[in-house]
Amino acid sequence: MSDQHKRPRHEVVMINRRSLAISGVKKVESFDSEEFLLETESGFLSIRGQNLHMKNLSLETGEVAIEGLVHDMGYLEQGQTGDRSKGFFGKLFK
């Protein structure tokens, strides 16, 4: 009850695999036309596709809008304490 209500909201809305609206974004780790890597309130989120580009970014409100053809989307790491980036890159480059 207490943790869930204090935690900022994280939502992902996709329309026709062409448009994404994501809230609860803490940081944009990296991005190019084939992959976005976002740190969200729920862990690292990887989005892969073609012709991906950022339509809107507001880190003040934690919102990102992405357009392009989405092929794959998934969370890479959740709830890990300590050095999260080391764990993430260890998984990424295995």
N, CA, C and O atoms as CSV, one atom per row, in Angstrom:
chain,resi,resn,atom,element,x,y,z
A,1,MET,N,N,0.818,-1.187,0.000
A,1,MET,CA,C,0.000,0.000,0.000
A,1,MET,C,C,0.862,1.252,0.000
A,1,MET,O,O,0.619,2.156,-0.799
A,2,SER,N,N,1.853,1.332,0.863
A,2,SER,CA,C,2.635,2.562,0.965
A,2,SER,C,C,3.618,2.728,-0.191
A,2,SER,O,O,3.753,3.834,-0.713
A,3,ASP,N,N,4.323,1.641,-0.616
A,3,ASP,CA,C,5.300,1.752,-1.698
A,3,ASP,C,C,4.644,2.076,-3.033
A,3,ASP,O,O,5.138,2.914,-3.788
A,4,GLN,N,N,3.550,1.421,-3.315
A,4,GLN,CA,C,2.894,1.599,-4.601
A,4,GLN,C,C,2.324,3.013,-4.753
A,4,GLN,O,O,2.360,3.570,-5.850
A,5,HIS,N,N,1.808,3.590,-3.691
A,5,HIS,CA,C,1.221,4.915,-3.783
A,5,HIS,C,C,2.285,6.008,-3.845
A,5,HIS,O,O,2.028,7.068,-4.416
A,6,LYS,N,N,3.451,5.791,-3.286
A,6,LYS,CA,C,4.517,6.790,-3.319
A,6,LYS,C,C,5.291,6.756,-4.628
A,6,LYS,O,O,5.861,7.770,-5.031
A,7,ARG,N,N,5.322,5.616,-5.296
A,7,ARG,CA,C,6.090,5.434,-6.518
A,7,ARG,C,C,5.463,6.215,-7.676
A,7,ARG,O,O,4.254,6.126,-7.892
A,8,PRO,N,N,6.264,6.977,-8.422
A,8,PRO,CA,C,5.717,7.695,-9.584
A,8,PRO,C,C,5.149,6.710,-10.613
A,8,PRO,O,O,5.605,5.572,-10.722
A,9,ARG,N,N,4.174,7.163,-11.341
A,9,ARG,CA,C,3.470,6.323,-12.303
A,9,ARG,C,C,4.307,6.107,-13.565
A,9,ARG,O,O,4.961,7.026,-14.057
A,10,HIS,N,N,4.273,4.872,-14.079
A,10,HIS,CA,C,4.977,4.518,-15.312
A,10,HIS,C,C,3.966,3.854,-16.245
A,10,HIS,O,O,3.356,2.841,-15.905
A,11,GLU,N,N,3.803,4.450,-17.430
A,11,GLU,CA,C,2.869,3.904,-18.412
A,11,GLU,C,C,3.520,3.865,-19.786
A,11,GLU,O,O,4.347,4.711,-20.126
A,12,VAL,N,N,3.127,2.861,-20.568
A,12,VAL,CA,C,3.556,2.747,-21.958
A,12,VAL,C,C,2.296,2.582,-22.797
A,12,VAL,O,O,1.517,1.653,-22.586
A,13,VAL,N,N,2.103,3.493,-23.753
A,13,VAL,CA,C,0.952,3.416,-24.655
A,13,VAL,C,C,1.499,3.325,-26.077
A,13,VAL,O,O,2.232,4.204,-26.531
A,14,MET,N,N,1.127,2.231,-26.785
A,14,MET,CA,C,1.572,2.043,-28.165
A,14,MET,C,C,0.355,2.036,-29.082
A,14,MET,O,O,-0.661,1.409,-28.778
A,15,ILE,N,N,0.467,2.736,-30.203
A,15,ILE,CA,C,-0.606,2.771,-31.194
A,15,ILE,C,C,-0.065,2.232,-32.510
A,15,ILE,O,O,0.839,2.818,-33.105
A,16,ASN,N,N,-0.629,1.106,-32.962
A,16,ASN,CA,C,-0.312,0.484,-34.253
A,16,ASN,C,C,1.183,0.248,-34.481
A,16,ASN,O,O,1.648,0.323,-35.618
A,17,ARG,N,N,1.933,-0.034,-33.427
A,17,ARG,CA,C,3.380,-0.290,-33.511
A,17,ARG,C,C,4.153,0.878,-34.124
A,17,ARG,O,O,5.324,0.715,-34.467
A,18,ARG,N,N,3.539,2.039,-34.271
A,18,ARG,CA,C,4.173,3.190,-34.913
A,18,ARG,C,C,4.380,4.380,-33.980
A,18,ARG,O,O,5.176,5.268,-34.287
A,19,SER,N,N,3.691,4.411,-32.868
A,19,SER,CA,C,3.739,5.562,-31.977
A,19,SER,C,C,3.733,5.082,-30.522
A,19,SER,O,O,2.878,4.292,-30.122
A,20,LEU,N,N,4.698,5.572,-29.740
A,20,LEU,CA,C,4.802,5.222,-28.325
A,20,LEU,C,C,4.756,6.481,-27.480
A,20,LEU,O,O,5.394,7.481,-27.808
A,21,ALA,N,N,4.008,6.431,-26.402
A,21,ALA,CA,C,4.009,7.494,-25.397
A,21,ALA,C,C,4.370,6.825,-24.075
A,21,ALA,O,O,3.667,5.919,-23.626
A,22,ILE,N,N,5.458,7.265,-23.451
A,22,ILE,CA,C,5.974,6.627,-22.244
A,22,ILE,C,C,6.075,7.666,-21.142
A,22,ILE,O,O,6.627,8.746,-21.349
A,23,SER,N,N,5.543,7.340,-19.972
A,23,SER,CA,C,5.666,8.223,-18.813
A,23,SER,C,C,6.479,7.498,-17.744
A,23,SER,O,O,6.664,6.283,-17.814
A,24,GLY,N,N,6.956,8.240,-16.770
A,24,GLY,CA,C,7.776,7.660,-15.718
A,24,GLY,C,C,9.211,7.430,-16.143
A,24,GLY,O,O,9.893,6.562,-15.598
A,25,VAL,N,N,9.677,8.207,-17.122
A,25,VAL,CA,C,11.057,8.086,-17.613
A,25,VAL,C,C,11.968,8.947,-16.749
A,25,VAL,O,O,11.736,10.142,-16.567
A,26,LYS,N,N,13.009,8.314,-16.222
A,26,LYS,CA,C,13.975,9.027,-15.396
A,26,LYS,C,C,15.145,9.561,-16.215
A,26,LYS,O,O,15.670,10.640,-15.942
A,27,LYS,N,N,15.551,8.777,-17.240
A,27,LYS,CA,C,16.741,9.140,-18.005
A,27,LYS,C,C,16.725,8.425,-19.348
A,27,LYS,O,O,16.300,7.273,-19.437
A,28,VAL,N,N,17.188,9.108,-20.396
A,28,VAL,CA,C,17.390,8.474,-21.695
A,28,VAL,C,C,18.862,8.079,-21.748
A,28,VAL,O,O,19.737,8.935,-21.879
A,29,GLU,N,N,19.130,6.774,-21.645
A,29,GLU,CA,C,20.513,6.281,-21.634
A,29,GLU,C,C,21.156,6.421,-23.007
A,29,GLU,O,O,22.269,6.934,-23.126
A,30,SER,N,N,20.458,5.968,-24.041
A,30,SER,CA,C,20.989,6.058,-25.400
A,30,SER,C,C,19.835,5.896,-26.385
A,30,SER,O,O,18.773,5.373,-26.049
A,31,PHE,N,N,20.076,6.362,-27.616
A,31,PHE,CA,C,19.066,6.160,-28.651
A,31,PHE,C,C,19.686,6.365,-30.023
A,31,PHE,O,O,20.620,7.148,-30.197
A,32,ASP,N,N,19.146,5.645,-30.987
A,32,ASP,CA,C,19.454,5.848,-32.404
A,32,ASP,C,C,18.236,5.375,-33.192
A,32,ASP,O,O,17.183,5.125,-32.606
A,33,SER,N,N,18.362,5.251,-34.485
A,33,SER,CA,C,17.199,4.922,-35.313
A,33,SER,C,C,16.728,3.478,-35.159
A,33,SER,O,O,15.659,3.118,-35.652
A,34,GLU,N,N,17.535,2.635,-34.465
A,34,GLU,CA,C,17.161,1.233,-34.305
A,34,GLU,C,C,16.896,0.816,-32.860
A,34,GLU,O,O,16.289,-0.229,-32.628
A,35,GLU,N,N,17.344,1.620,-31.874
A,35,GLU,CA,C,17.129,1.227,-30.485
A,35,GLU,C,C,17.130,2.425,-29.546
A,35,GLU,O,O,17.944,3.339,-29.680
A,36,PHE,N,N,16.211,2.405,-28.602
A,36,PHE,CA,C,16.159,3.373,-27.508
A,36,PHE,C,C,16.370,2.603,-26.215
A,36,PHE,O,O,15.849,1.500,-26.054
A,37,LEU,N,N,17.122,3.173,-25.303
A,37,LEU,CA,C,17.302,2.596,-23.981
A,37,LEU,C,C,16.941,3.662,-22.961
A,37,LEU,O,O,17.608,4.691,-22.857
A,38,LEU,N,N,15.873,3.404,-22.207
A,38,LEU,CA,C,15.353,4.367,-21.249
A,38,LEU,C,C,15.416,3.796,-19.838
A,38,LEU,O,O,15.126,2.619,-19.624
A,39,GLU,N,N,15.794,4.634,-18.878
A,39,GLU,CA,C,15.675,4.232,-17.481
A,39,GLU,C,C,14.340,4.763,-16.993
A,39,GLU,O,O,14.098,5.970,-17.000
A,40,THR,N,N,13.470,3.846,-16.567
A,40,THR,CA,C,12.132,4.226,-16.130
A,40,THR,C,C,11.966,3.922,-14.643
A,40,THR,O,O,12.863,3.361,-14.012
A,41,GLU,N,N,10.844,4.286,-14.104
A,41,GLU,CA,C,10.520,4.002,-12.715
A,41,GLU,C,C,10.426,2.493,-12.454
A,41,GLU,O,O,10.523,2.055,-11.308
A,42,SER,N,N,10.237,1.706,-13.510
A,42,SER,CA,C,10.097,0.253,-13.372
A,42,SER,C,C,11.305,-0.522,-13.879
A,42,SER,O,O,11.232,-1.742,-14.025
A,43,GLY,N,N,12.412,0.157,-14.150
A,43,GLY,CA,C,13.618,-0.505,-14.638
A,43,GLY,C,C,14.015,0.007,-16.012
A,43,GLY,O,O,13.406,0.937,-16.540
A,44,PHE,N,N,15.042,-0.609,-16.585
A,44,PHE,CA,C,15.516,-0.224,-17.914
A,44,PHE,C,C,14.597,-0.801,-18.973
A,44,PHE,O,O,14.278,-1.989,-18.945
A,45,LEU,N,N,14.169,0.041,-19.911
A,45,LEU,CA,C,13.270,-0.355,-20.984
A,45,LEU,C,C,14.006,-0.211,-22.314
A,45,LEU,O,O,14.498,0.866,-22.651
A,46,SER,N,N,14.074,-1.309,-23.061
A,46,SER,CA,C,14.703,-1.308,-24.385
A,46,SER,C,C,13.613,-1.366,-25.444
A,46,SER,O,O,12.697,-2.184,-25.365
A,47,ILE,N,N,13.721,-0.489,-26.434
A,47,ILE,CA,C,12.769,-0.446,-27.545
A,47,ILE,C,C,13.576,-0.575,-28.821
A,47,ILE,O,O,14.469,0.233,-29.077
A,48,ARG,N,N,13.268,-1.592,-29.630
A,48,ARG,CA,C,13.998,-1.821,-30.882
A,48,ARG,C,C,13.038,-1.753,-32.056
A,48,ARG,O,O,11.877,-2.150,-31.958
A,49,GLY,N,N,13.553,-1.238,-33.175
A,49,GLY,CA,C,12.713,-1.134,-34.353
A,49,GLY,C,C,13.449,-0.506,-35.524
A,49,GLY,O,O,14.674,-0.579,-35.617
A,50,GLN,N,N,12.687,0.110,-36.413
A,50,GLN,CA,C,13.231,0.758,-37.610
A,50,GLN,C,C,12.772,2.201,-37.650
A,50,GLN,O,O,11.642,2.517,-37.277
A,51,ASN,N,N,13.658,3.075,-38.107
A,51,ASN,CA,C,13.348,4.502,-38.264
A,51,ASN,C,C,12.771,5.117,-36.997
A,51,ASN,O,O,11.862,5.944,-37.064
A,52,LEU,N,N,13.294,4.719,-35.846
A,52,LEU,CA,C,12.824,5.268,-34.580
A,52,LEU,C,C,13.370,6.677,-34.395
A,52,LEU,O,O,14.540,6.939,-34.674
A,53,HIS,N,N,12.539,7.560,-33.935
A,53,HIS,CA,C,12.987,8.921,-33.611
A,53,HIS,C,C,12.128,9.480,-32.477
A,53,HIS,O,O,10.968,9.110,-32.293
A,54,MET,N,N,12.742,10.375,-31.739
A,54,MET,CA,C,12.077,10.976,-30.596
A,54,MET,C,C,11.216,12.130,-31.087
A,54,MET,O,O,11.716,13.082,-31.686
A,55,LYS,N,N,9.941,12.038,-30.831
A,55,LYS,CA,C,9.014,13.091,-31.231
A,55,LYS,C,C,8.938,14.168,-30.153
A,55,LYS,O,O,8.828,15.357,-30.453
A,56,ASN,N,N,8.999,13.731,-28.879
A,56,ASN,CA,C,8.878,14.664,-27.761
A,56,ASN,C,C,9.651,14.102,-26.575
A,56,ASN,O,O,9.660,12.893,-26.346
A,57,LEU,N,N,10.305,14.997,-25.818
A,57,LEU,CA,C,11.033,14.605,-24.611
A,57,LEU,C,C,10.859,15.678,-23.556
A,57,LEU,O,O,11.149,16.850,-23.794
A,58,SER,N,N,10.385,15.269,-22.387
A,58,SER,CA,C,10.296,16.171,-21.244
A,58,SER,C,C,10.705,15.397,-20.004
A,58,SER,O,O,9.889,14.693,-19.408
A,59,LEU,N,N,11.971,15.526,-19.612
A,59,LEU,CA,C,12.426,14.824,-18.419
A,59,LEU,C,C,11.885,15.479,-17.152
A,59,LEU,O,O,11.873,14.862,-16.087
A,60,GLU,N,N,11.440,16.721,-17.266
A,60,GLU,CA,C,10.810,17.385,-16.112
A,60,GLU,C,C,9.530,16.658,-15.708
A,60,GLU,O,O,9.256,16.488,-14.520
A,61,THR,N,N,8.751,16.230,-16.696
A,61,THR,CA,C,7.517,15.490,-16.414
A,61,THR,C,C,7.713,13.981,-16.577
A,61,THR,O,O,6.819,13.202,-16.246
A,62,GLY,N,N,8.883,13.563,-17.087
A,62,GLY,CA,C,9.166,12.138,-17.267
A,62,GLY,C,C,8.452,11.516,-18.442
A,62,GLY,O,O,8.120,10.331,-18.408
A,63,GLU,N,N,8.208,12.302,-19.494
A,63,GLU,CA,C,7.466,11.797,-20.647
A,63,GLU,C,C,8.317,11.801,-21.908
A,63,GLU,O,O,9.051,12.752,-22.176
A,64,VAL,N,N,8.207,10.721,-22.678
A,64,VAL,CA,C,8.919,10.580,-23.940
A,64,VAL,C,C,7.927,10.068,-24.975
A,64,VAL,O,O,7.134,9.172,-24.686
A,65,ALA,N,N,7.968,10.632,-26.180
A,65,ALA,CA,C,7.161,10.145,-27.306
A,65,ALA,C,C,8.119,9.692,-28.404
A,65,ALA,O,O,9.036,10.425,-28.775
A,66,ILE,N,N,7.906,8.496,-28.915
A,66,ILE,CA,C,8.770,7.905,-29.939
A,66,ILE,C,C,7.903,7.478,-31.112
A,66,ILE,O,O,6.809,6.942,-30.932
A,67,GLU,N,N,8.409,7.725,-32.320
A,67,GLU,CA,C,7.722,7.275,-33.531
A,67,GLU,C,C,8.659,6.395,-34.342
A,67,GLU,O,O,9.879,6.521,-34.237
A,68,GLY,N,N,8.102,5.515,-35.143
A,68,GLY,CA,C,8.845,4.573,-35.970
A,68,GLY,C,C,8.200,3.205,-35.836
A,68,GLY,O,O,7.233,3.045,-35.091
A,69,LEU,N,N,8.725,2.216,-36.552
A,69,LEU,CA,C,8.175,0.865,-36.503
A,69,LEU,C,C,8.823,0.090,-35.356
A,69,LEU,O,O,10.030,-0.151,-35.373
A,70,VAL,N,N,8.028,-0.296,-34.367
A,70,VAL,CA,C,8.525,-1.008,-33.191
A,70,VAL,C,C,8.503,-2.511,-33.467
A,70,VAL,O,O,7.464,-3.073,-33.814
A,71,HIS,N,N,9.685,-3.167,-33.305
A,71,HIS,CA,C,9.793,-4.621,-33.468
A,71,HIS,C,C,9.787,-5.343,-32.125
A,71,HIS,O,O,9.223,-6.430,-32.000
A,72,ASP,N,N,10.419,-4.730,-31.119
A,72,ASP,CA,C,10.609,-5.412,-29.847
A,72,ASP,C,C,10.681,-4.389,-28.729
A,72,ASP,O,O,11.221,-3.296,-28.904
A,73,MET,N,N,10.128,-4.754,-27.577
A,73,MET,CA,C,10.166,-3.867,-26.424
A,73,MET,C,C,10.190,-4.741,-25.181
A,73,MET,O,O,9.412,-5.688,-25.069
A,74,GLY,N,N,11.092,-4.424,-24.237
A,74,GLY,CA,C,11.149,-5.223,-23.019
A,74,GLY,C,C,11.966,-4.557,-21.932
A,74,GLY,O,O,12.785,-3.676,-22.194
A,75,TYR,N,N,11.725,-4.999,-20.696
A,75,TYR,CA,C,12.458,-4.491,-19.540
A,75,TYR,C,C,13.680,-5.365,-19.318
A,75,TYR,O,O,13.587,-6.593,-19.315
A,76,LEU,N,N,14.825,-4.722,-19.134
A,76,LEU,CA,C,16.072,-5.454,-19.022
A,76,LEU,C,C,16.472,-5.751,-17.594
A,76,LEU,O,O,17.153,-6.744,-17.335
A,77,GLU,N,N,16.059,-4.904,-16.657
A,77,GLU,CA,C,16.429,-5.121,-15.269
A,77,GLU,C,C,15.447,-4.387,-14.378
A,77,GLU,O,O,15.069,-3.251,-14.664
A,78,GLN,N,N,15.031,-5.037,-13.294
A,78,GLN,CA,C,14.066,-4.407,-12.394
A,78,GLN,C,C,14.496,-4.562,-10.948
A,78,GLN,O,O,14.989,-5.614,-10.542
A,79,GLY,N,N,14.303,-3.498,-10.173
A,79,GLY,CA,C,14.447,-3.544,-8.732
A,79,GLY,C,C,15.797,-3.919,-8.179
A,79,GLY,O,O,15.891,-4.262,-7.001
A,80,GLN,N,N,16.842,-3.870,-8.968
A,80,GLN,CA,C,18.177,-4.227,-8.494
A,80,GLN,C,C,18.783,-3.049,-7.753
A,80,GLN,O,O,18.733,-1.918,-8.235
A,81,THR,N,N,19.355,-3.305,-6.584
A,81,THR,CA,C,20.036,-2.248,-5.844
A,81,THR,C,C,21.519,-2.293,-6.163
A,81,THR,O,O,22.010,-3.252,-6.759
A,82,GLY,N,N,22.222,-1.254,-5.765
A,82,GLY,CA,C,23.661,-1.204,-6.019
A,82,GLY,C,C,23.944,-0.613,-7.379
A,82,GLY,O,O,23.263,0.314,-7.819
A,83,ASP,N,N,24.966,-1.156,-8.055
A,83,ASP,CA,C,25.408,-0.626,-9.350
A,83,ASP,C,C,24.563,-1.215,-10.468
A,83,ASP,O,O,24.916,-2.248,-11.037
A,84,ARG,N,N,23.454,-0.566,-10.785
A,84,ARG,CA,C,22.526,-1.085,-11.789
A,84,ARG,C,C,23.126,-1.074,-13.181
A,84,ARG,O,O,22.874,-1.990,-13.964
A,85,SER,N,N,23.914,-0.061,-13.509
A,85,SER,CA,C,24.436,0.024,-14.868
A,85,SER,C,C,25.403,-1.113,-15.155
A,85,SER,O,O,25.441,-1.607,-16.282
A,86,LYS,N,N,26.188,-1.545,-14.170
A,86,LYS,CA,C,27.106,-2.653,-14.373
A,86,LYS,C,C,26.323,-3.936,-14.667
A,86,LYS,O,O,26.684,-4.697,-15.565
A,87,GLY,N,N,25.248,-4.173,-13.903
A,87,GLY,CA,C,24.413,-5.340,-14.141
A,87,GLY,C,C,23.732,-5.286,-15.500
A,87,GLY,O,O,23.628,-6.301,-16.189
A,88,PHE,N,N,23.278,-4.123,-15.875
A,88,PHE,CA,C,22.611,-3.952,-17.159
A,88,PHE,C,C,23.565,-4.209,-18.312
A,88,PHE,O,O,23.239,-4.969,-19.224
A,89,PHE,N,N,24.764,-3.574,-18.286
A,89,PHE,CA,C,25.712,-3.751,-19.373
A,89,PHE,C,C,26.271,-5.176,-19.391
A,89,PHE,O,O,26.610,-5.692,-20.456
A,90,GLY,N,N,26.368,-5.809,-18.232
A,90,GLY,CA,C,26.781,-7.203,-18.197
A,90,GLY,C,C,25.798,-8.081,-18.960
A,90,GLY,O,O,26.212,-8.980,-19.692
A,91,LYS,N,N,24.502,-7.830,-18.796
A,91,LYS,CA,C,23.477,-8.582,-19.524
A,91,LYS,C,C,23.474,-8.222,-21.006
A,91,LYS,O,O,23.306,-9.091,-21.861
A,92,LEU,N,N,23.657,-6.962,-21.301
A,92,LEU,CA,C,23.581,-6.489,-22.681
A,92,LEU,C,C,24.679,-7.084,-23.550
A,92,LEU,O,O,24.426,-7.449,-24.698
A,93,PHE,N,N,25.903,-7.190,-23.018
A,93,PHE,CA,C,27.049,-7.616,-23.816
A,93,PHE,C,C,27.442,-9.070,-23.596
A,93,PHE,O,O,28.553,-9.455,-23.959
A,94,LYS,N,N,26.570,-9.894,-23.013
A,94,LYS,CA,C,26.866,-11.323,-22.834
A,94,LYS,C,C,26.866,-12.025,-24.146
A,94,LYS,O,O,27.095,-13.233,-24.200
